[in-house]
Amino acid sequence: MDNKVLGNKGEQAAATYLTQHGYRICARNFRVPVGEIDIIAERDDVLAFVEVKTRRGLRCGFPAQAVTYYKQQKIIQTARWYLRQRHLEDRCLCRFDVIEVYVHSGDKWEIRHIPGAFET
């Protein structure tokens, strides 16, 4: 399985996880000129902008470590676009989450959700 397919499956697993945990998926792969957000989901009047990182192992470190300061800034800018487009500035609570998806042998997936992984 190549990295693109792995990433897509990881995002689907993350979306399923969020739905099973009471989130409503508002958007997936939201793209604007400044960047992309994998999943935007809402629960309990909080809008979560979620970056999904899928890995086969820990050889390169924990998946959340790949969400660098530069990547965080791109996600924050993209979130601002989303909020402006929907006239939600100052109207809802927001946070930035990371979901780590680990692929184990066979078809076993492990998910680690990190709410509030970084802040603006």
N, C-alpha and C positions, 0 to 999 in steps of 0.2 A: 504494500500500500504506500503510495507516494505521499509526500508531506501535505499537498493540497487536499487530497482525499481524507487524510488523517485529520487535518484541521477542520474540514467540513463536518466530519462525523463527530468530532469533539464538540463543535458548536451545537450540533443537534442534541447531543447528550446533555450539554449544559442547559439548553432551552427546555428539554424534558424535565431535568432536575428542578429548574426554577418553577415550572408549571406545577409539578408535584408538590412543591413547597409553598403553594399559594400565590405565586406571582402571576401577573397577567403580562404576556409578551406584547409590548407596544410596537417594537420594530426590531428587525434583524438586518445586520450588515448596512447600517445607516451610513451613507457616504455623502460627503460634501467636499469642496475643493481642499479643505485643510486636513481632512482625515476620514477615518471610519471608526464606527463603534460596532462591535460584534452583536451585542444584544442590549436593548433598552427594555426594562421591565418595571412594573409597578406593583407594590404591595403596601397596604396600610398607609396610603397617601404619601409614600416615598418613591421617588423615581430613581432607579438604579441603572447606571451606565456601566455595562459589564464587559470587561476584556476577558476573552477565553484563551487560555494557553494549553495546548495539548502536547503531551510528551510520551515517548515510549519508555523512558527511564530518566534517571537523575544524573547521567553522565555530564550534562551541561549545567547542572544545578537545578534548583526548584523552578518550575515554570513561572511563578510570579516574579522571579528575579529578572526575567526578560522584559518586564514592564518598567523600562528605564524612566528616568526623569523626563527625557525628551519625548518618549512615547506617552507618558502621563500628560504632558503639556498639549500634545496633539489631541488626546482624548478629551481634555477639558475644553479646548477650543471647539471641537466638534460638538460637544454637549451644548455649548453656548449657542451654536447654530440651531440645533434641534429645539432648544427652548425658545429662541427668537421666532423661528418658523411657526411655532404653535402658540405663540403669545403666552408663554408660561413663565417668563422671567419673574422672579419674586413672587410666584404664585404656588410653588410647590417645594417640598424638601427634596434635595438630591444628594446622592452619594455615588462614589466610584468603587466598584467591586472588581475583584479578579476571581475567576473560576479556573482552577487547575484541573485538568483532565488527564489522568494517567491511564495508559493502555497497558494492560498486563497480557500475559500469554493467552492465546485464544481470543475470545471476544469479551473478556472481563474488563470493565471500566471502573475506575475509582475517581470520585469527584470531591474536590475540596473547595468550598466556597469561602472566600475571604471578603466579607462585607466591610465597606469603608477602608479598602486597601490603601488608598491615598486620598489626599484632600487638595482643594484648590488653594 
